[in-house]
Amino acid sequence: MSKIGEKSIQIPKSIQVDISQNSVKVKGKEGEISHTLPEVLKVQKEGEALMVKRSNNEKKTKSLHGLFRELLSNAVKGVESPWEKKLEVVGTGFNVKLQGEDLVFKVGFSHPVTFKKVSGTKFKVEGNNKVLVSGIDKQLVGQVAYQIKMLKKPDAYKGKGIRYLGEKIRIKPGKKAKTVTAGATPV
């Protein structure tokens, strides 16, 4: 039995939910998200909560039940207050600027790298090395943040590059100087 799928989704008063056949539209102050559910799932509004019901107990249906319940829950949270991911640019001379709605990175290449704005997301630059990606769709925000991170992955030896704020990078030790040279006696 899907434990997550059985939970109800609480709907704040500021959010409107429209259910029509297999489509659910969630509208709030930040925007609007719609999801189309598979035929085996139904959504019911019970007072101030949404319940996702399934028609059978097959393994695939149980998986979809939990997935779509969580997608609807994320949509309700996202239209109330946007999802955010923070990234930081680490390295000497590495920085980021907001140019119009696009991000321009200087991350050790011979040229600046421009990351175009993706519809459904907003960028904000704090200082010259922190980027905030926000939007109402949790999956889209995470995907865009990952694509920004992949412009310059953190280096394994010095940790230079783009990483999530607070992410721990395992730094490899560099080459060690030999303590004893050939033919010499240790002191």
ZATORKE-680336 format. One line per 3 residues: their letters; for each residue x, y, z of N, C-alpha, C. Coordinates in pm, whole numbers, plus 50000, padded with zeros to 5 digits. Layout:
N
a	X:Y:Z:X:Y:Z:X:Y:Z | ...
***
This chain:
187
msk	50084:49883:50000:50000:50000:50000:50089:50124:50000 | 50056:50220:49917:50134:50342:49909:50106:50430:50029 | 50208:50450:50112:50190:50530:50234:50180:50678:50200
ige	50261:50724:50104:50258:50865:50067:50129:50898:49992 | 50086:50809:49905:49965:50833:49826:49839:50844:49910 | 49837:50783:50028:49720:50785:50115:49705:50917:50190
ksi	49812:50995:50201:49806:51122:50275:49724:51225:50199 | 49654:51308:50272:49577:51415:50208:49668:51536:50186 | 49629:51621:50093:49704:51743:50062:49620:51861:50112
qip	49670:51933:50211:49597:52047:50266:49608:52166:50170 | 49495:52230:50145:49492:52343:50052:49467:52471:50129 | 49561:52567:50125:49537:52697:50189:49424:52772:50119
ksi	49364:52867:50188:49250:52942:50134:49286:53026:50012 | 49413:53066:49999:49455:53152:49887:49474:53076:49756 | 49456:52944:49758:49483:52862:49639:49354:52804:49585
qvd	49338:52809:49452:49223:52751:49384:49265:52622:49315 | 49183:52518:49327:49210:52391:49261:49090:52358:49174 | 49115:52338:49043:49010:52300:48949:49036:52157:48902
isq	48937:52069:48923:48950:51929:48884:48851:51902:48772 | 48903:51853:48658:48816:51816:48547:48870:51688:48485 | 48793:51580:48496:48829:51448:48448:48966:51407:48502
nsv	49068:51396:48418:49201:51354:48463:49298:51471:48472 | 49248:51593:48473:49333:51711:48477:49310:51787:48607 | 49418:51830:48670:49410:51909:48793:49488:52037:48769
kvk	49423:52151:48794:49486:52282:48776:49492:52350:48912 | 49614:52389:48953:49636:52455:49081:49678:52598:49051 | 49602:52694:49109:49629:52836:49083:49647:52909:49215
gke	49754:52990:49222:49782:53068:49342:49839:53203:49306 | 49890:53274:49407:49941:53409:49384:50068:53410:49299 | 50147:53301:49300:50272:53295:49223:50252:53249:49079
gei	50142:53180:49050:50122:53131:48914:50026:53013:48911 | 50038:52934:48805:49945:52825:48782:50020:52702:48730 | 49986:52584:48783:50044:52457:48738:49930:52360:48711
sht	49941:52284:48603:49841:52181:48576:49910:52047:48555 | 49843:51940:48599:49893:51804:48585:49782:51718:48526 | 49820:51628:48437:49726:51530:48382:49756:51396:48446
lpe	49657:51338:48512:49675:51211:48583:49645:51093:48492 | 49707:50977:48519:49674:50857:48442:49531:50812:48471 | 49477:50725:48387:49338:50679:48400:49312:50606:48531
vlk	49413:50543:48590:49393:50463:48712:49384:50547:48838 | 49407:50680:48828:49402:50767:48945:49290:50870:48932 | 49231:50903:49044:49127:51006:49050:49159:51100:49166
vqk	49126:51227:49150:49147:51326:49255:49011:51373:49304 | 48997:51378:49437:48872:51425:49497:48904:51538:49594 | 48817:51637:49596:48834:51747:49690:48740:51720:49807
ege	48799:51710:49926:48721:51682:50046:48743:51797:50145 | 48653:51893:50145:48666:52010:50231:48785:52094:50188 | 48883:52112:50277:49002:52190:50249:49121:52100:50215
alm	49096:51981:50161:49203:51887:50131:49176:51816:49999 | 49283:51771:49936:49275:51689:49815:49315:51546:49851 | 49244:51449:49794:49279:51308:49812:49298:51246:49674
vkr	49407:51172:49658:49431:51100:49533:49393:50955:49559 | 49303:50901:49476:49254:50763:49489:49300:50682:49369 | 49324:50552:49392:49362:50463:49281:49253:50359:49261
snn	49247:50304:49138:49140:50211:49104:49176:50065:49131 | 49306:50032:49137:49346:49893:49165:49473:49893:49249 | 49519:49775:49286:49636:49763:49373:49756:49702:49303
ekk	49770:49722:49172:49888:49673:49101:50009:49756:49142 | 50128:49696:49127:50250:49762:49169:50271:49895:49095 | 50248:49896:48966:50265:50017:48884:50168:50127:48931
tks	50045:50088:48960:49945:50184:49004:49982:50244:49139 | 50035:50162:49229:50077:50213:49360:50190:50315:49344 | 50283:50286:49253:50393:50379:49228:50342:50513:49175
lhg	50250:50506:49079:50193:50628:49023:50113:50705:49128 | 50048:50632:49217:49967:50694:49323:50054:50786:49409 | 50166:50735:49458:50256:50815:49540:50319:50930:49462
lfr	50357:50901:49337:50420:51003:49254:50328:51122:49230 | 50205:51097:49186:50116:51207:49152:50064:51279:49275 | 50053:51211:49388:50017:51280:49512:50126:51380:49548
ell	50253:51337:49534:50365:51426:49567:50376:51540:49466 | 50351:51514:49337:50353:51620:49236:50247:51726:49266 | 50127:51683:49306:50021:51778:49340:50056:51856:49467
sna	50116:51788:49565:50157:51855:49688:50263:51961:49658 | 50360:51928:49573:50464:52025:49535:50405:52142:49458 | 50302:52116:49375:50237:52223:49300:50167:52319:49396
vkg	50098:52264:49498:50028:52348:49595:50128:52435:49672 | 50240:52377:49713:50342:52454:49785:50408:52557:49694 | 50430:52522:49568:50499:52610:49475:50420:52733:49435
ves	50287:52719:49420:50207:52837:49382:50182:52927:49502 | 50205:52876:49623:50192:52960:49742:50320:53039:49767 | 50435:52970:49768:50566:53036:49780:50662:52959:49691
pwe	50740:53029:49606:50822:52961:49505:50932:52873:49565 | 50967:52769:49491:51079:52682:49527:51208:52754:49493 | 51313:52728:49573:51441:52796:49551:51557:52699:49560
kkl	51659:52723:49480:51788:52653:49488:51896:52760:49485 | 51993:52750:49576:52103:52846:49579:52230:52777:49534 | 52307:52847:49451:52435:52798:49403:52541:52901:49436
evv	52664:52855:49450:52774:52949:49472:52886:52918:49374 | 52953:53024:49331:53066:53014:49239:53192:53030:49324 | 53278:52927:49323:53397:52926:49409:53522:52922:49322
gtg	53615:53011:49348:53742:53011:49276:53794:53153:49260 | 53925:53167:49251:53986:53298:49234:53952:53353:49096 | 53892:53470:49094:53854:53532:48968:53723:53481:48912
fnv	53659:53384:48975:53532:53332:48927:53421:53422:48979 | 53326:53459:48891:53212:53539:48935:53094:53520:48842 | 52982:53578:48881:52860:53570:48802:52792:53706:48806
klq	52730:53744:48692:52656:53870:48683:52523:53842:48614 | 52426:53925:48649:52295:53919:48584:52295:54021:48472 | 52277:53975:48348:52277:54064:48233:52140:54053:48167
ged	52054:54150:48194:51914:54139:48150:51848:54031:48236 | 51803:53925:48172:51746:53812:48246:51838:53690:48239 | 51955:53703:48175:52049:53594:48160:52162:53604:48262
lvf	52225:53491:48289:52340:53488:48380:52468:53480:48297 | 52569:53557:48334:52698:53553:48267:52802:53510:48370 | 52865:53395:48343:52964:53338:48435:53105:53358:48381
kvg	53197:53392:48471:53340:53388:48440:53395:53280:48532 | 53422:53164:48472:53461:53047:48552:53587:52979:48498 | 53684:53058:48456:53812:53002:48416:53826:52965:48270
fsh	53726:52990:48190:53738:52964:48047:53795:53089:47979 | 53828:53078:47852:53883:53192:47780:53776:53295:47746 | 53651:53260:47770:53539:53348:47737:53434:53340:47848
pvt	53351:53443:47865:53241:53434:47961:53134:53337:47909 | 53070:53264:47999:52966:53168:47963:52832:53230:47997 | 52740:53234:47898:52607:53291:47919:52506:53178:47935
fkk	52426:53186:48042:52318:53090:48064:52187:53164:48045 | 52112:53126:47941:51987:53195:47905:51878:53164:48007 | 51788:53260:48027:51676:53242:48118:51582:53133:48065
vsg	51537:53047:48153:51442:52942:48118:51305:52990:48164 | 51203:52979:48077:51070:53028:48117:51019:52944:48234 | 50960:53011:48331:50913:52944:48451:51009:52955:48568
tkf	51125:53018:48543:51223:53037:48651:51265:53183:48657 | 51319:53221:48772:51373:53356:48791:51513:53342:48849 | 51602:53431:48808:51738:53432:48860:51759:53556:48945
kve	51840:53540:49048:51880:53653:49131:52025:53629:49171 | 52108:53734:49163:52250:53722:49198:52273:53801:49326 | 52336:53735:49423:52371:53799:49550:52522:53812:49555
gnn	52572:53934:49572:52716:53957:49568:52763:53934:49425 | 52877:53871:49411:52922:53836:49276:52952:53687:49264 | 52907:53608:49365:52935:53466:49356:52820:53376:49400
kvl	52701:53431:49426:52587:53348:49466:52471:53369:49369 | 52406:53259:49330:52294:53261:49237:52175:53196:49304 | 52057:53258:49292:51933:53203:49343:51843:53172:49225
vsg	51804:53046:49210:51711:53004:49106:51578:52978:49175 | 51470:53042:49129:51340:53021:49192:51232:53004:49086 | 51123:52938:49127:51010:52915:49038:50904:52833:49108
idk	50789:52816:49044:50679:52743:49108:50687:52593:49085 | 50761:52548:48984:50774:52406:48952:50903:52352:49014 | 50890:52266:49113:51007:52215:49187:51102:52140:49094
qlv	51049:52059:49005:51133:51980:48915:51211:52071:48820 | 51147:52174:48768:51213:52266:48675:51323:52345:48745 | 51297:52390:48868:51397:52465:48944:51520:52379:48969
gqv	51499:52254:49009:51611:52163:49033:51689:52133:48907 | 51618:52115:48796:51683:52086:48668:51768:52203:48620 | 51716:52324:48629:51790:52443:48586:51913:52464:48675
ayq	51896:52445:48807:52009:52460:48899:52118:52358:48866 | 52079:52236:48832:52177:52133:48795:52248:52169:48665 | 52174:52223:48568:52236:52262:48441:52337:52375:48463
ikm	52306:52468:48553:52401:52575:48585:52524:52515:48650 | 52504:52422:48742:52617:52359:48811:52708:52286:48712 | 52652:52226:48609:52731:52149:48513:52810:52237:48416
lkk	52788:52371:48419:52872:52459:48337:53018:52446:48378 | 53043:52435:48507:53179:52417:48559:53168:52336:48688 | 53179:52204:48676:53170:52117:48792:53283:52149:48889
pda	53261:52132:49020:53368:52158:49116:53489:52068:49092 | 53607:52128:49095:53732:52056:49074:53758:51965:49193 | 53810:51846:49168:53834:51748:49274:53957:51783:49358
ykg	54044:51868:49309:54169:51899:49381:54164:52031:49458 | 54100:52133:49401:54093:52262:49469:53950:52304:49505 | 53850:52237:49449:53711:52269:49478:53657:52387:49400
kgi	53731:52435:49297:53687:52549:49219:53576:52506:49123 | 53476:52592:49108:53365:52563:49017:53234:52614:49074 | 53124:52558:49023:52990:52598:49068:52933:52482:49148
ryl	52881:52513:49268:52823:52409:49354:52700:52464:49425 | 52621:52372:49480:52506:52414:49560:52557:52478:49687 | 52486:52575:49740:52525:52642:49863:52522:52541:49978
gek	52634:52528:50046:52644:52434:50157:52685:52294:50118 | 52706:52268:49989:52747:52135:49943:52890:52108:49985 | 52916:51990:50037:53050:51950:50077:53117:51879:49959
iri	53234:51925:49923:53311:51866:49814:53428:51789:49875 | 53444:51663:49835:53558:51585:49883:53679:51621:49799 | 53777:51680:49863:53898:51725:49794:54002:51613:49800
kpg	54055:51579:49683:54160:51477:49676:54294:51539:49716 | 54380:51462:49779:54514:51516:49808:54595:51520:49679 | 54678:51620:49666:54763:51632:49548:54883:51540:49559
kka	54977:51556:49468:55099:51476:49475:55177:51515:49599 | 55226:51416:49669:55304:51443:49790:55453:51445:49754 | 55525:51534:49818:55670:51540:49797:55734:51415:49858
ktv	55830:51358:49788:55896:51239:49841:55983:51278:49958 | 55976:51205:50066:56052:51237:50185:56195:51188:50175 | 56216:51078:50104:56351:51024:50091:56385:51018:49944
tag	56494:51083:49903:56537:51076:49765:56624:50953:49746 | 56638:50911:49625:56715:50789:49595:56860:50806:49636 | 56911:50714:49714:57051:50712:49752:57084:50799:49871
atp	56997:50883:49920:57026:50968:50033:56976:50901:50162 | 57041:50930:50269:57000:50873:50397:56908:50973:50467 | 56802:50922:50531:56711:51012:50601:56779:51078:50720
v	56742:51201:50747:56801:51279:50856:56724:51259:50982
***
